[in-house]
């Protein structure tokens, strides 16, 4: 039996040893939806003996057949997950990491499985999910603030470059590089990056940014938030980048009037963040990072489309994502119209 390319016997032998169990039985295994960049499997296992004795609901996370250049390895992602768990962020508990590719052919890690759903379209359309929406929006602001307690002063991640004191300039330069690598003219993104160069925020603070904190990357059940997911893009940046990414129009899933992730008000999200962090949110910095969010998502969408069209990964999600850039381009042009945003 295989889970995609993973041999169940090899995985089971490694898990039994990692869990210090005498025996292990696979009760069920299911490929989880989503995860266009990584591959996730939900496992129901029963252990005999050891600290995990009994039935355990786990997730194995490993590499998809191809990825995007800015995605971290599973080893690095596991380190972020451990740091977030220790900081009290609502994340699935990280359990085991395997860097030995001889086990299943690629690195993977194992974490506890959180209840609920993370499907963005479903969350924004079903008000019964997540409980009270104002409370959920406020809570998400609090959780983001907890992530931002992880700073270069509190944590060292040897695989990350030294934090740049000017995250905005670093981000612009990085995405000029990604744009060049596309190998095609994209004039609206060139325009957007030039606008960003002329409107960089002056005030800066560096924290660990999740870099993909949005609806679709957290899980909710009928009562509220259960987990923050997908740490593959995390890195040092301005805290405003994460706040703006959550509020950007591209992550409202059609609910444009609900500026905080398509689920609630910007005010409730800001209130939760400021309640937990005691930071003052700068609206001009947010505007800058929201324009950047649409440039960034457009570039990622081009990269995802290339995985389907050029790298041969037959995946409908990748193909559909590759058709998203025109939406981002319209938003960039709308936001950078003369007279809008911060003064040059």
C-alpha positions as CSV (number, residue, x, y, z in Angstrom):
1,X,0.0,0.0,0.0
2,X,1.2,3.5,-0.8
3,X,0.3,7.0,0.2
4,X,1.1,8.7,-3.2
5,X,4.8,7.9,-3.5
6,X,5.2,6.9,0.2
7,X,5.4,3.3,1.1
8,X,3.2,2.6,4.1
9,X,5.4,-0.2,5.5
10,X,8.5,2.1,5.6
11,X,6.6,5.0,7.1
12,X,5.0,2.7,9.7
13,X,8.3,1.2,10.8
14,X,9.8,4.7,11.2
15,X,6.7,6.0,13.1
16,X,6.7,3.0,15.4
17,X,10.3,3.7,16.4
18,X,9.8,7.5,16.7
19,X,6.8,7.0,19.0
20,X,8.7,4.3,21.0
21,X,5.8,2.0,20.4
22,X,5.8,-1.8,20.4
23,X,3.3,-2.1,17.6
24,X,1.5,0.3,15.1
25,X,-1.6,-0.3,13.1
26,X,-2.9,1.9,10.3
27,X,-6.7,2.4,10.7
28,X,-7.2,4.9,7.9
29,X,-5.2,7.2,5.6
30,X,-6.6,10.0,3.4
31,X,-5.0,12.7,1.2
32,X,-6.1,16.1,2.5
33,X,-7.5,18.6,0.1
34,X,-5.7,21.9,-0.5
35,X,-1.9,22.0,0.0
36,X,-1.1,23.0,-3.6
37,X,2.6,23.5,-2.6
38,X,2.9,20.6,-0.1
39,X,1.4,17.1,0.3
40,X,-0.6,16.3,3.4
41,X,-2.0,12.9,4.6
42,X,-4.4,12.4,7.5
43,X,-3.6,9.2,9.4
44,X,-5.6,7.4,12.0
45,X,-3.1,5.2,13.9
46,X,-3.2,2.9,16.9
47,X,-0.1,2.5,18.9
48,X,0.6,-0.3,21.4
49,X,2.9,0.8,24.2
50,X,5.0,3.9,24.5
51,X,4.0,7.5,25.3
52,X,1.5,7.6,22.3
53,X,-0.3,4.4,23.2
54,X,-3.9,4.3,21.9
55,X,-5.6,5.9,18.9
56,X,-3.9,9.0,17.4
57,X,-5.1,11.4,14.7
58,X,-2.0,12.7,12.9
59,X,-1.0,14.5,9.8
60,X,2.1,13.6,7.7
61,X,3.4,16.6,5.7
62,X,5.9,16.2,2.9
63,X,6.9,17.7,-0.4
64,X,4.7,17.8,-3.5
65,X,6.2,16.7,-6.8
66,X,7.3,20.3,-7.5
67,X,7.3,23.5,-5.5
68,X,7.9,27.2,-5.6
69,X,11.3,28.8,-5.1
70,X,10.3,30.7,-1.9
71,X,8.9,27.7,0.0
72,X,11.0,26.4,2.9
73,X,12.0,22.8,3.3
74,X,10.0,20.6,5.7
75,X,12.9,20.7,8.2
76,X,12.7,24.5,8.3
77,X,9.0,24.5,8.5
78,X,9.1,22.2,11.4
79,X,11.4,24.6,13.3
80,X,8.9,27.4,12.8
81,X,6.1,25.2,14.0
82,X,8.0,24.3,17.1
83,X,8.8,28.0,17.9
84,X,5.1,29.0,17.3
85,X,3.9,26.1,19.6
86,X,6.3,27.2,22.3
87,X,5.1,30.8,21.9
88,X,1.5,29.7,22.6
89,X,0.2,30.1,19.1
90,X,-2.8,27.9,18.2
91,X,-0.9,25.5,15.9
92,X,-1.0,21.7,15.6
93,X,1.5,20.2,18.0
94,X,4.7,19.2,16.1
95,X,5.7,15.7,17.0
96,X,8.4,14.1,14.7
97,X,10.7,15.2,12.0
98,X,12.4,12.9,9.5
99,X,15.2,14.4,7.4
100,X,16.4,11.0,6.2
101,X,15.3,10.7,2.6
102,X,16.0,6.9,2.6
103,X,12.8,6.3,4.7
104,X,10.2,7.4,2.2
105,X,12.2,9.2,-0.5
106,X,11.8,12.7,0.8
107,X,11.8,14.6,4.2
108,X,8.6,14.7,6.1
109,X,7.2,15.6,9.5
110,X,4.3,14.5,11.7
111,X,2.0,16.7,13.7
112,X,-1.3,16.2,15.5
113,X,-4.4,16.7,13.4
114,X,-6.6,19.7,14.2
115,X,-10.4,19.6,13.9
116,X,-12.5,21.5,11.5
117,X,-11.9,22.9,8.0
118,X,-9.5,25.3,6.3
119,X,-11.3,25.7,3.0
120,X,-11.5,29.5,2.5
121,X,-14.5,29.6,0.2
122,X,-16.5,27.4,2.7
123,X,-15.5,29.5,5.7
124,X,-16.6,32.8,4.2
125,X,-19.9,31.4,2.8
126,X,-21.0,29.5,5.9
127,X,-21.4,31.9,8.9
128,X,-22.0,28.9,11.2
129,X,-18.3,28.0,10.9
130,X,-16.0,29.6,13.4
131,X,-18.6,30.7,15.9
132,X,-19.2,34.4,16.4
133,X,-17.4,36.1,13.5
134,X,-16.4,39.2,15.5
135,X,-14.8,37.0,18.1
136,X,-13.1,34.9,15.5
137,X,-11.7,38.0,13.7
138,X,-10.5,39.4,17.1
139,X,-8.9,36.0,18.0
140,X,-7.1,35.8,14.7
141,X,-5.6,39.3,15.4
142,X,-4.4,38.0,18.8
143,X,-2.8,34.9,17.3
144,X,-0.9,36.9,14.7
145,X,0.4,39.1,17.6
146,X,1.6,36.0,19.4
147,X,3.5,35.0,16.2
148,X,5.2,38.4,16.2
149,X,6.6,37.8,19.7
150,X,9.1,35.7,17.9
151,X,11.9,38.1,17.0
152,X,15.6,38.0,16.1
153,X,16.3,38.7,19.8
154,X,14.3,35.7,21.1
155,X,15.0,33.1,18.4
156,X,17.8,32.2,16.0
157,X,16.9,30.2,12.9
158,X,20.3,29.3,11.4
159,X,18.8,28.7,8.0
160,X,17.4,32.3,7.7
161,X,19.6,35.1,6.5
162,X,20.3,37.8,9.0
163,X,17.3,40.1,9.3
164,X,17.4,43.1,7.0
165,X,16.7,46.4,8.9
166,X,14.8,47.5,5.8
167,X,12.3,44.7,5.0
168,X,10.5,46.8,2.5
169,X,13.5,47.3,0.3
170,X,14.5,43.7,0.6
171,X,11.1,42.5,-0.4
172,X,11.0,44.8,-3.5
173,X,14.4,43.6,-4.6
174,X,13.4,40.0,-4.1
175,X,10.3,40.3,-6.2
176,X,12.1,42.1,-9.0
177,X,14.2,38.9,-9.1
178,X,11.1,36.7,-9.2
179,X,9.6,38.9,-11.9
180,X,12.8,38.6,-14.0
181,X,12.8,34.8,-13.6
182,X,9.3,34.6,-15.1
183,X,10.9,35.3,-18.4
184,X,7.9,37.4,-19.8
185,X,6.9,41.0,-19.7
186,X,4.4,41.9,-17.0
187,X,4.1,45.6,-17.1
188,X,1.5,46.0,-14.3
189,X,3.7,44.2,-11.9
190,X,6.7,46.4,-13.0
191,X,4.5,49.4,-12.3
192,X,3.5,48.0,-8.9
193,X,7.0,47.4,-7.8
194,X,8.0,50.9,-9.0
195,X,5.2,52.4,-7.0
196,X,6.3,50.4,-3.9
197,X,9.9,51.8,-4.4
198,X,8.5,55.3,-4.2
199,X,6.2,54.7,-1.2
200,X,8.3,52.7,1.3
201,X,7.4,53.1,4.9
202,X,10.0,54.8,7.1
203,X,9.1,53.2,10.5
204,X,10.2,49.6,10.7
205,X,10.4,46.7,13.2
206,X,11.5,43.2,12.4
207,X,9.6,40.1,13.7
208,X,9.0,36.6,12.4
209,X,6.3,37.0,9.8
210,X,4.1,34.0,8.9
211,X,4.0,35.4,5.4
212,X,0.8,33.5,4.5
213,X,-1.5,34.4,7.4
214,X,-4.9,34.4,5.6
215,X,-8.3,32.7,5.3
216,X,-7.5,29.3,3.9
217,X,-4.5,28.8,6.2
218,X,-6.3,28.5,9.5
219,X,-8.8,25.9,10.6
220,X,-12.1,26.5,12.3
221,X,-14.9,24.2,13.6
222,X,-18.4,25.2,14.8
223,X,-17.0,26.9,17.9
224,X,-14.1,28.9,16.7
225,X,-10.4,28.8,15.7
226,X,-8.6,25.4,16.0
227,X,-5.2,25.9,14.3
228,X,-2.9,28.2,12.2
229,X,-1.4,26.2,9.3
230,X,1.2,26.4,6.6
231,X,4.5,27.9,7.8
232,X,6.4,27.2,4.6
233,X,6.9,31.0,3.7
234,X,7.8,32.3,7.2
235,X,10.7,34.7,7.6
236,X,11.9,38.0,9.1
237,X,9.9,41.1,8.1
238,X,7.9,44.1,9.1
239,X,4.8,43.0,11.2
240,X,2.6,45.2,9.0
241,X,3.3,42.7,6.1
242,X,1.3,40.0,7.8
243,X,-1.5,42.3,8.9
244,X,-1.8,43.6,5.3
245,X,-1.7,40.1,3.8
246,X,-4.7,39.0,5.9
247,X,-6.7,42.1,4.9
248,X,-5.7,42.2,1.2
249,X,-8.6,41.9,-1.3
250,X,-7.2,38.8,-2.8
251,X,-7.9,36.8,0.3
252,X,-11.6,37.8,0.9
253,X,-13.0,35.1,-1.4
254,X,-15.6,37.3,-2.9
255,X,-16.6,39.0,0.4
256,X,-15.0,42.3,-0.4
257,X,-17.0,44.2,2.2
258,X,-15.4,42.1,5.0
259,X,-11.9,43.5,4.8
260,X,-10.4,41.1,7.4
261,X,-10.0,37.9,5.5
262,X,-13.6,37.9,4.1
263,X,-14.9,37.1,7.6
264,X,-15.0,40.3,9.6
265,X,-14.1,43.9,10.0
266,X,-10.6,45.4,9.8
267,X,-11.4,47.1,13.1
268,X,-12.0,43.8,14.9
269,X,-8.8,42.3,13.5
270,X,-6.7,45.3,14.4
271,X,-8.3,45.4,17.9
272,X,-7.3,41.8,18.6
273,X,-3.8,42.4,17.3
274,X,-3.3,45.6,19.3
275,X,-4.9,44.0,22.4
276,X,-2.3,41.3,22.4
277,X,0.8,43.2,21.2
278,X,0.3,46.8,22.4
279,X,1.7,47.9,19.0
280,X,0.2,50.8,17.2
281,X,-0.7,49.9,13.6
282,X,0.4,52.4,10.9
283,X,-2.3,52.8,8.2
284,X,0.2,54.1,5.6
285,X,2.5,51.0,6.2
286,X,-0.6,48.8,5.9
287,X,-1.5,50.4,2.5
288,X,2.1,49.9,1.2
289,X,2.1,46.2,2.3
290,X,-1.4,45.6,0.8
291,X,-0.2,46.8,-2.6
292,X,2.8,44.5,-2.1
293,X,0.5,41.6,-1.2
294,X,-1.2,41.8,-4.6
295,X,2.2,42.0,-6.5
296,X,3.4,39.0,-4.4
297,X,0.3,36.9,-5.0
298,X,0.4,37.6,-8.7
299,X,4.0,36.4,-8.9
300,X,3.2,33.3,-6.9
301,X,0.2,32.6,-9.1
302,X,2.4,32.8,-12.2
303,X,4.8,30.4,-10.5
304,X,2.0,28.0,-9.6
305,X,0.7,28.0,-13.2
306,X,4.2,27.2,-14.4
307,X,4.2,24.1,-12.3
308,X,1.2,22.9,-14.2
309,X,2.1,24.1,-17.7
310,X,5.9,23.8,-17.7
311,X,6.9,21.4,-14.9
312,X,4.2,18.8,-15.9
313,X,2.3,18.7,-12.6
314,X,-1.2,17.7,-13.5
315,X,-3.2,19.6,-10.9
316,X,-6.4,21.6,-11.4
317,X,-5.7,23.9,-8.4
318,X,-2.4,24.9,-9.9
319,X,-4.0,25.4,-13.3
320,X,-6.7,27.6,-11.8
321,X,-4.3,29.6,-9.7
322,X,-2.3,30.3,-12.9
323,X,-5.3,32.2,-14.2
324,X,-5.5,34.6,-11.2
325,X,-2.9,37.3,-12.0
326,X,-5.3,39.6,-14.0
327,X,-7.4,40.0,-10.8
328,X,-4.3,41.1,-8.9
329,X,-3.2,43.4,-11.7
330,X,-6.6,45.2,-11.5
331,X,-6.3,45.6,-7.8
332,X,-2.7,47.0,-8.1
333,X,-3.9,49.5,-10.7
334,X,-6.8,50.5,-8.5
335,X,-4.7,51.0,-5.4
336,X,-1.9,52.9,-7.1
337,X,-4.1,55.3,-9.0
338,X,-2.7,58.9,-8.5
339,X,-3.9,60.4,-5.3
340,X,-4.4,57.1,-3.5
341,X,-2.2,55.7,-0.7
342,X,0.7,57.4,1.0
343,X,2.3,60.5,-0.6
344,X,5.4,59.8,-2.6
